[in-house]
């Protein structure tokens, strides 16, 4: 009868503390793959944000000469355009304002170009420091005065690598438009 009897042996359940080396290696590999994918997306987001910031700065810098031009043209009593890169505006107050564009050159040595304004009796002020000006033109057709220029980051700008393109700005104004 002994051979029909079931023998039960005492087996202990083993409870282990920690993970095996294989489990740790698999988890580390999965984590590494996820980190590589996330870092590429993060780098792209940061690059796009920096590029948008550089373009935003350029738009802010370009708005100053545009607004100055529009204000002066709209309030002007008379104009003189001795060349395509300069306009002399006599304001309603009798003061003469000169806006001058100087296009940059590729070099050697390269030059930045500038958009300056000068109030009669004062010194010239550059409105676009740190940026390259090109294709600058001040023109008039009948009663409409147009001011256009391309602006790009200066060749020695610290954030040049973020945005290497240029933006074109154009403003048109009719003299006396603001007068009542």
C-alpha positions as CSV (number, residue, x, y, z in Angstrom):
1,X,0.0,0.0,0.0
2,X,2.9,2.1,0.3
3,X,3.4,2.5,-3.5
4,X,-0.2,3.9,-3.8
5,X,0.4,6.5,-1.2
6,X,1.2,10.0,-2.3
7,X,4.3,11.4,-0.9
8,X,4.2,15.1,-0.1
9,X,7.4,16.8,0.5
10,X,7.7,20.1,2.2
11,X,8.6,22.7,-0.3
12,X,9.2,26.2,0.8
13,X,8.1,29.1,-1.3
14,X,11.1,31.2,-2.1
15,X,10.6,34.9,-1.6
16,X,13.3,37.0,-3.2
17,X,14.4,40.6,-2.5
18,X,15.2,42.8,-5.6
19,X,15.4,42.2,-9.3
20,X,17.5,39.9,-11.4
21,X,20.3,41.3,-13.5
22,X,18.3,40.5,-16.7
23,X,15.3,42.5,-15.5
24,X,17.5,45.5,-14.7
25,X,19.2,45.3,-18.1
26,X,15.9,45.2,-20.0
27,X,14.4,48.1,-18.0
28,X,17.6,50.1,-18.6
29,X,17.5,49.4,-22.3
30,X,13.8,50.5,-22.6
31,X,14.5,53.6,-20.6
32,X,17.4,54.5,-22.8
33,X,15.3,54.1,-26.0
34,X,12.6,56.3,-24.5
35,X,15.2,59.0,-23.5
36,X,16.7,59.0,-27.0
37,X,13.3,59.6,-28.6
38,X,12.4,62.3,-26.1
39,X,15.7,64.1,-26.4
40,X,15.2,64.5,-30.2
41,X,11.7,65.9,-29.8
42,X,12.9,68.2,-27.0
43,X,15.9,69.5,-29.1
44,X,13.5,70.2,-32.0
45,X,11.1,72.2,-29.7
46,X,14.0,74.2,-28.2
47,X,15.3,75.0,-31.7
48,X,11.9,76.1,-33.0
49,X,11.4,78.3,-29.9
50,X,14.8,80.0,-30.3
51,X,14.1,80.6,-34.0
52,X,10.7,82.1,-33.2
53,X,12.4,84.3,-30.6
54,X,15.0,85.5,-33.1
55,X,12.3,86.3,-35.7
56,X,10.3,88.1,-33.0
57,X,13.4,90.2,-32.1
58,X,13.9,91.1,-35.7
59,X,10.3,92.2,-36.1
60,X,10.6,94.4,-33.0
61,X,13.8,96.0,-34.3
62,X,12.3,96.6,-37.7
63,X,9.2,98.2,-36.3
64,X,11.1,101.2,-34.9
65,X,12.3,102.6,-38.3
66,X,8.9,101.7,-39.9
67,X,6.9,103.5,-37.2
68,X,9.3,106.5,-37.3
69,X,9.0,106.7,-41.1
70,X,5.2,106.5,-41.0
71,X,4.8,109.0,-38.2
72,X,7.1,111.5,-40.0
73,X,5.6,111.1,-43.4
74,X,2.0,111.4,-42.1
75,X,2.8,114.6,-40.2
76,X,5.1,116.1,-42.8
77,X,4.8,119.5,-44.3
78,X,7.2,118.8,-47.2
79,X,9.6,116.1,-48.5
80,X,12.8,115.9,-50.4
81,X,14.2,112.6,-51.7
82,X,17.7,113.3,-53.0
83,X,18.3,109.6,-53.6
84,X,16.7,106.2,-53.2
85,X,18.3,105.7,-49.9
86,X,17.4,109.0,-48.2
87,X,14.4,111.1,-47.4
88,X,14.4,114.6,-45.8
89,X,11.1,115.4,-44.1
90,X,10.2,118.8,-42.9
91,X,7.8,118.3,-40.1
92,X,4.8,120.4,-39.2
93,X,7.0,121.9,-36.4
94,X,9.5,123.1,-39.0
95,X,12.3,120.6,-38.0
96,X,14.0,118.6,-40.6
97,X,14.2,114.8,-40.2
98,X,16.5,112.8,-42.3
99,X,16.1,109.0,-42.7
100,X,19.0,107.3,-44.4
101,X,19.5,103.7,-45.5
102,X,22.9,102.2,-46.0
103,X,23.0,98.7,-47.5
104,X,25.4,96.2,-46.0
105,X,28.1,94.5,-48.1
106,X,29.3,90.9,-48.2
107,X,32.9,92.1,-47.9
108,X,35.7,91.7,-47.5
109,X,35.3,93.1,-44.9
110,X,31.6,92.7,-44.5
111,X,29.6,95.7,-43.3
112,X,26.3,95.7,-41.5
113,X,24.4,98.4,-43.2
114,X,22.1,100.7,-41.2
115,X,18.9,102.7,-41.0
116,X,19.5,106.0,-39.3
117,X,17.5,109.0,-38.5
118,X,18.8,112.5,-37.7
119,X,16.9,115.4,-36.4
120,X,18.2,118.8,-37.7
121,X,21.1,119.9,-35.5
122,X,21.4,116.4,-33.8
123,X,23.5,113.4,-34.5
124,X,22.5,110.3,-36.5
125,X,21.0,107.4,-34.6
126,X,21.2,103.8,-35.9
127,X,17.8,102.1,-35.4
128,X,18.9,98.6,-36.3
129,X,22.0,97.9,-34.3
130,X,23.2,94.2,-34.5
131,X,21.4,93.5,-37.8
132,X,22.3,93.6,-41.4
133,X,20.3,95.9,-43.7
134,X,20.0,95.1,-47.5
135,X,17.8,96.1,-50.4
136,X,16.9,99.3,-48.5
137,X,14.8,101.7,-50.6
138,X,12.9,104.9,-49.9
139,X,10.7,105.9,-52.9
140,X,7.7,107.9,-53.8
141,X,5.1,107.4,-56.4
142,X,2.7,110.3,-56.8
143,X,1.6,110.9,-53.2
144,X,2.5,107.6,-51.7
145,X,5.9,107.2,-50.0
146,X,7.3,103.7,-49.6
147,X,10.1,102.5,-47.3
148,X,11.3,98.9,-47.7
149,X,14.3,96.9,-46.5
150,X,15.5,93.4,-45.8
151,X,16.8,92.7,-42.3
152,X,18.9,89.7,-41.3
153,X,21.0,88.9,-38.2
154,X,24.4,90.4,-38.3
155,X,27.2,88.1,-39.4
156,X,28.7,88.3,-35.8
157,X,25.4,88.0,-33.9
158,X,25.6,85.5,-31.1
159,X,22.3,83.8,-32.0
160,X,22.9,83.8,-35.8
161,X,22.8,80.0,-35.9
162,X,19.2,80.0,-34.7
163,X,17.8,81.9,-37.8
164,X,20.0,82.5,-40.9
165,X,17.3,83.9,-43.1
166,X,16.2,87.5,-43.7
167,X,12.9,89.2,-43.4
168,X,11.5,91.9,-45.8
169,X,9.7,94.9,-44.4
170,X,7.7,97.4,-46.3
171,X,5.7,100.4,-45.2
172,X,3.7,102.9,-47.3
173,X,2.3,106.3,-46.2
174,X,0.4,109.2,-47.6
175,X,1.6,112.6,-46.4
176,X,-0.9,114.5,-44.2
177,X,-3.0,111.4,-43.6
178,X,-3.1,112.1,-39.8
179,X,-3.9,115.8,-40.1
180,X,-7.4,117.0,-39.3
